[in-house]
Amino acid sequence: MIKSLHALRAALVFAACMHLSACEWFIDVQERITRAEQRIAAADDRGAFVELQNALQAEDGNVRARLLLAEVSLRLGDPNAARKELTRALESGATNQQTAALSAEIMLAMGESPLLLAQLDAGESALQEPALSTYRGLALLATRDVSAAMKAFDSALNVDARWPRAQIGKAEALVRVGDSAAALRLLDETLAADPEQALALFLRGTLLARAGEFQAASAALAAARQHAGGQLSAAQYLLAVATLAEAHLGMGSIDEAQAAHSELSRRAPDAVLTRLIGARIAMARNDYTRAVAEAQKAVNAAPQVMSAKMILGAALLARGSVNQALRELSEVVRQSPENVEARKLLAKVHLKLQRPDAAMEVLLPVQEAHTDDPQLDALVGWANLQRGDNAAAIERLERSAAEGNKSVALSTDLAMAYVAAGMHEKAIELLKAMPAEDPRRNSLLVSVLARSSGPQAARAEVDRLLAAQPRNLETLNLAASVYAQSADFTRARQFLAQARQIDPKHSATLLNLTRVEVAAGDMKAAAEAAQRAIDLDGTNNAARIARAEIALLDGDTVAAIRELEQVRKNDGDAIQARLLLARAYLRQGSGRDADAVIGELRRLAREQASVSNALGRLYIEAGRYDEALGQFREAARKEPRNQSYVLDVARTQLTLGNAAIARETLEQFVTAQPEAMLAARELILLDFRDGRREAAHGRLTALQAKYPKNAGLAALEGDMAMAAGEYGSAIRAYETAFELSPSGSNAVRMYRARQLGKVPDAAGPLLSWLKRQPNDTMARLILAEHYAGANQLDLAVREYEQVLRTGRPNAAVLNNLAWVYHLKGDPRALETAQRAYMGAPGVVTIADTYGWILVESGRVNDGLPILEKAVASADAPAEVHFHHAVALMKAGHHEAARRTLLRLSRTDAQFPGSSEVPKLLAELTASASGVSPGAAQ
């Protein structure tokens, strides 16, 4: 019974196979070899490998299958397996003539070129010409004897001028000696005779890609991929596809590059090359997080591959992880000091960190050997720009442009150099000649126009850009920014709404909406916009930082810390977030948590002076001056030429009472850096404060002789004259400063000097300046205060209201406007005072205004508690105590009111209402004794 069941089962299986057209059990050996050859032709060597193994299981001694399996194994990168199969083929009857070429290929793959040469020279090979000289040339090429290899290839070509392998070998030799043009001509001859010669196509495409001829390169590489079967090894095929992807990237064809990368991912998903191409495509798509992830995997897999570290460094730099980029690129330059591109990337990192001297040091070893590199010139120019040497920067950048560097980046840098040198017209001319599609160009042009011609010119330019490209996201965002700066928040929101309709997930639009709402004072809307960006992408650290900053503005330290801790978790290199987090912890009084974050910052910063200096500022805010001084000194040690760091050292020394040490710090720096204007200015102020006025004037006169057109020195002369009460001299100095550098601060200086000097129309400079720059909030506020002090209440109201229209609602401005409204008897006073109080309830003067207006409006019971909180402050001025006393009187608390008034009468304090104190005291005294004030007199 059991036997019959087995038989039945076998019969059923046999019957099933008979009905299956592809039943694998009944394919003969020859058909498998045919199928293997078809797979080889389709560049599917792995599939061919399986077919051949199955064939050899059925017929172990099949010579054809053994030879094909040896070839396939070699192309798959396993020369040891190939040699084993070749040996078994010989054992099965293969001849030396059949195996000679394959044996030579295996020896080359295994690095046995010297042994191959010895065999060829001894006549031990069955190879015949021209193959004999061809393999001799390939072996010599492998041993780097290029000259001898060239002669061997020529010998082969003398036998057969069209022998492809010799032509390709000679082309490779020509590339080694730097004659790519001759190599390309030779490859063209090969392809003219055989257009399907994959190795020639591969080499031609690679050479063209290196030369930047991406269109021709992509055509050659696509053809190489098409005809790769049986010709290219697996490694060569992958390299051809990778180079094809690079060529597409060079042409800006990202989708085509992605298609090539998809094939790489199918064939070798974890290969270093696949990861690197994936990183480069992510960079092209501005997906820097993915780019870093792909490049990091490549580095982890092959830490010795410097190109992987270089791409990782570039991706980290693009993502903003500057310290990590610094570490990776420093390692590349250390390992490969001759790598010019790595040096240029490292210089960019240093420039990003505001370290121009370090950038120059990195570039110096390659400058002389690469005088024709316009990118190098541009970087040196940018370093000079950061050093403040605008003339040298412009010279370098202009030379780079003259040498053929027509990149948008260079033109933009040159325009920025022109702006730094005050050459606004040249900057505008250059920017207008650049392509209007470039966002960086547009942003800079609008900025320069706003600075040189005012906000109206900036708005006109963005309107023109929008007319040309109404659905361009970058342009809509730029327009929103420009209109927000003009306080036209309605238009700004409209532009951003249009941008969101085009792409609801565009994170930059949501971040700009956040900024617009902050500027407009709508913190709730700002927080919502930032939250939407976070909801779209939880790793959007910029949105989380914006959300934290809003929380800090609202006084919600806990919420800010929550967002910043998430950024800290997301990005181990997020310096800005950690600085904010440390500040938040210090504000909260969590010193231990703050110190932990600061410890991370110190490790991250390493030689980054700007972070050390920022840490010093954090300690200053916390009143930890000794620690601040240590950080400022560390910053100055890292960048000894940076005068702002030295100034922070000196100022902190002054704060700690070490004036003599501060003077020594400044004098040493000025001696070493005579052009350090800010440090010299600080020395002059120190002399002046110490009563050494002759020394101060002497230093100033010497500097002015050296820099006669320096507006800062003219302003300093005015400041010293003001301190000495010489208002006429101060006015003249400030007028000179304004002529040299028109600015709101110089206009305010002129106003103060004219006001104290009793000059008629003291506010003239403010009015003139505001015609040029109507959105200068500070200048307008000072003008409003001037009108209020002169009892020109209508004009004061006009200016305060204009400030509120063009800037973010400010509790201090609302408070001042409320007070002017109150003086005018305007019913809007109470509502405005309430808004001010809600914005800053802890500010004594603001609480006093609101409480007093409530009392004056008859709402004594509402106003009295607010005034009581105000007078509880130790720094409450006498006027606030006076208002509190009056409120107490009106509420019937006469004794408490009398005690306050009595204290005020015993001081010399002068304030509005101080003359009323004796009268009110008399009223309270008479009331207490039951005698009317008139009868008592």
Order of alpha helices (4+ residues) and beta strands (2+ residues): alpha-alpha-alpha-alpha-alpha-alpha-alpha-alpha-alpha-alpha-alpha-alpha-alpha-alpha-alpha-alpha-alpha-alpha-alpha-alpha-alpha-alpha-alpha-alpha-alpha-alpha-alpha-alpha-alpha-alpha-alpha-alpha-alpha-alpha-alpha-alpha-alpha-alpha-alpha-alpha-alpha-alpha-alpha-alpha-alpha-alpha-alpha-alpha-alpha-alpha-alpha-alpha-alpha-alpha-alpha
